[in-house]
Amino acid sequence: LTTSELVRVINSSAETAGLTFDAGIVEDLAQDVAGDSASLPTLQFTLSRLWASLPPDSNRITREIYAKVGKPRHALAQAAEAAFNSLTPEQQKIAQRVFLELVLPTPGDDVQRRRVPLENLAQLTGGSTAQVASVLQRFEDAELVRRTKGVDADDDRFEVAHEALVANW
């Protein structure tokens, strides 16, 4: 989408939700992601972070809130870094291996998400199922990894929630 189309999308959604922005924030959000193939997921992630940062009695995204959350690409990387830094050194090593298994390189510099069962991730990374599940939970809580329920309780599959995460973190 173009910058002007993104501005329309943001303003329309904000109006529906009764949300307002300080001057220039919507345009800045749109400019930051315009032309990016992952613009909508990156924008969605940032807007949800902005919404979650609102004080209970407010419906206005201020410059202060926007500065705290960051521009879309920064917000995604900041959330990933915070989740990663909350892990122990051993868990960080597992996280690095897990993320390598959750993406598949494609021609050029792009990657494709892979949906992988927990048991396979444990085998591929050398961690126990409990260790890998704990690491995945931290990134799932940060909305960076998505769980898809399997047919059986132990057949859940995990994938990177935003391919933009790989490019921006």
C-alpha positions as CSV (number, residue, x, y, z in Angstrom):
1,L,0.0,0.0,0.0
2,T,1.1,3.6,-0.6
3,T,1.6,6.0,2.2
4,S,-1.8,7.8,1.5
5,E,-3.6,4.4,1.4
6,L,-2.0,3.4,4.7
7,V,-3.0,6.7,6.3
8,R,-6.6,6.1,5.2
9,V,-6.6,2.5,6.6
10,I,-5.2,3.7,10.0
11,N,-7.6,6.7,10.2
12,S,-10.6,4.6,9.3
13,S,-9.8,1.9,11.8
14,A,-9.0,4.4,14.5
15,E,-12.3,6.2,13.9
16,T,-14.2,3.0,14.2
17,A,-12.4,2.3,17.6
18,G,-12.8,5.9,18.8
19,L,-9.0,6.3,18.9
20,T,-7.3,9.6,18.1
21,F,-3.6,10.5,17.5
22,D,-1.5,13.5,18.1
23,A,-0.7,15.4,14.8
24,G,1.7,13.7,12.5
25,I,1.8,10.2,14.1
26,V,-0.5,8.5,11.6
27,E,1.6,9.9,8.7
28,D,4.8,8.8,10.4
29,L,3.5,5.3,10.9
30,A,2.4,5.1,7.3
31,Q,5.7,6.4,6.0
32,D,7.7,4.0,8.0
33,V,6.1,0.9,6.5
34,A,5.0,2.1,3.0
35,G,6.5,0.0,0.2
36,D,7.3,-2.9,2.6
37,S,5.8,-6.2,1.7
38,A,5.2,-6.8,5.4
39,S,3.7,-3.4,6.0
40,L,0.3,-4.5,7.3
41,P,1.5,-7.1,9.9
42,T,4.2,-4.7,11.1
43,L,1.7,-1.9,11.3
44,Q,-0.9,-4.1,13.0
45,F,1.7,-5.1,15.6
46,T,2.7,-1.5,16.3
47,L,-0.9,-0.3,16.5
48,S,-1.8,-3.1,19.0
49,R,1.2,-2.1,21.1
50,L,0.1,1.6,21.0
51,W,-3.4,0.6,22.0
52,A,-2.1,-1.5,24.9
53,S,0.0,1.4,26.1
54,L,-2.9,3.7,26.5
55,P,-3.8,4.8,30.0
56,P,-7.2,3.4,31.1
57,D,-8.9,6.7,30.8
58,S,-7.6,7.8,27.4
59,N,-8.2,7.1,23.8
60,R,-5.4,9.3,22.4
61,I,-2.1,8.1,21.1
62,T,0.3,10.9,22.2
63,R,3.8,11.6,21.1
64,E,5.0,10.3,24.5
65,I,3.3,6.9,23.9
66,Y,4.5,6.7,20.3
67,A,8.1,7.4,21.4
68,K,7.9,4.7,24.0
69,V,6.5,2.1,21.6
70,G,8.6,3.2,18.6
71,K,8.1,3.3,14.9
72,P,6.8,0.0,13.4
73,R,10.1,-1.6,12.5
74,H,11.6,-0.5,15.8
75,A,8.6,-1.6,17.9
76,L,8.9,-5.1,16.5
77,A,12.6,-5.3,17.1
78,Q,12.2,-3.8,20.6
79,A,9.6,-6.3,21.6
80,A,11.8,-9.2,20.3
81,E,14.8,-7.9,22.1
82,A,12.9,-7.5,25.4
83,A,11.6,-11.1,25.2
84,F,15.0,-12.4,24.3
85,N,16.7,-10.5,27.1
86,S,14.2,-11.9,29.6
87,L,15.6,-15.4,29.0
88,T,18.4,-17.1,30.8
89,P,21.7,-17.5,28.8
90,E,20.8,-21.2,28.2
91,Q,17.3,-20.2,27.0
92,Q,18.8,-17.6,24.7
93,K,20.8,-20.3,23.0
94,I,17.7,-22.4,22.6
95,A,15.8,-19.3,21.2
96,Q,18.4,-18.7,18.6
97,R,18.2,-22.3,17.4
98,V,14.4,-22.3,17.5
99,F,14.2,-19.2,15.3
100,L,16.5,-20.8,12.8
101,E,14.1,-23.7,12.6
102,L,11.0,-21.5,12.3
103,V,12.2,-19.8,9.1
104,L,13.2,-21.2,5.7
105,P,15.5,-19.1,3.5
106,T,14.2,-18.3,0.0
107,P,16.0,-17.0,-3.0
108,G,17.2,-13.5,-2.4
109,D,17.1,-12.1,1.1
110,D,13.6,-13.2,2.0
111,V,12.5,-15.9,4.4
112,Q,9.4,-18.0,4.6
113,R,7.7,-19.0,7.9
114,R,7.7,-22.6,8.8
115,R,5.0,-24.1,11.1
116,V,6.8,-26.7,13.3
117,P,5.5,-29.0,16.0
118,L,7.0,-28.5,19.5
119,E,8.4,-32.0,19.6
120,N,10.3,-31.4,16.3
121,L,11.6,-28.1,17.6
122,A,12.9,-29.9,20.7
123,Q,14.6,-32.5,18.6
124,L,16.1,-30.0,16.1
125,T,17.4,-27.7,18.7
126,G,18.7,-30.2,21.3
127,G,16.6,-28.8,24.0
128,S,14.0,-30.6,26.1
129,T,10.4,-30.2,25.2
130,A,9.8,-28.3,28.4
131,Q,12.8,-25.9,27.7
132,V,11.6,-25.2,24.2
133,A,8.0,-24.7,25.3
134,S,9.2,-22.2,28.0
135,V,11.1,-20.2,25.4
136,L,8.3,-20.3,22.9
137,Q,5.8,-19.1,25.6
138,R,7.9,-16.0,26.2
139,F,7.8,-15.1,22.5
140,E,4.2,-16.1,22.2
141,D,3.3,-13.7,25.1
142,A,5.1,-11.0,23.2
143,E,3.0,-11.7,20.1
144,L,6.1,-12.7,18.1
145,V,5.4,-16.4,17.8
146,R,2.0,-17.9,17.0
147,R,0.7,-21.3,18.2
148,T,-1.7,-23.3,16.1
149,K,-3.5,-25.9,18.0
150,G,-3.0,-29.4,16.7
151,V,-5.4,-32.3,16.6
152,D,-4.0,-33.7,19.8
153,A,-2.9,-31.6,22.8
154,D,0.7,-32.5,22.2
155,D,0.6,-31.6,18.5
156,D,0.6,-27.8,18.7
157,R,2.7,-26.1,16.0
158,F,4.6,-22.9,16.2
159,E,5.6,-20.3,13.7
160,V,7.0,-16.8,13.6
161,A,4.0,-14.4,13.8
162,H,5.6,-11.7,11.6
163,E,8.1,-12.4,8.8
164,A,9.1,-8.8,9.2
165,L,10.6,-9.9,12.6
166,V,13.3,-11.7,10.7
167,A,14.2,-8.6,8.7
168,N,14.0,-6.2,11.5
169,W,15.5,-8.1,14.5
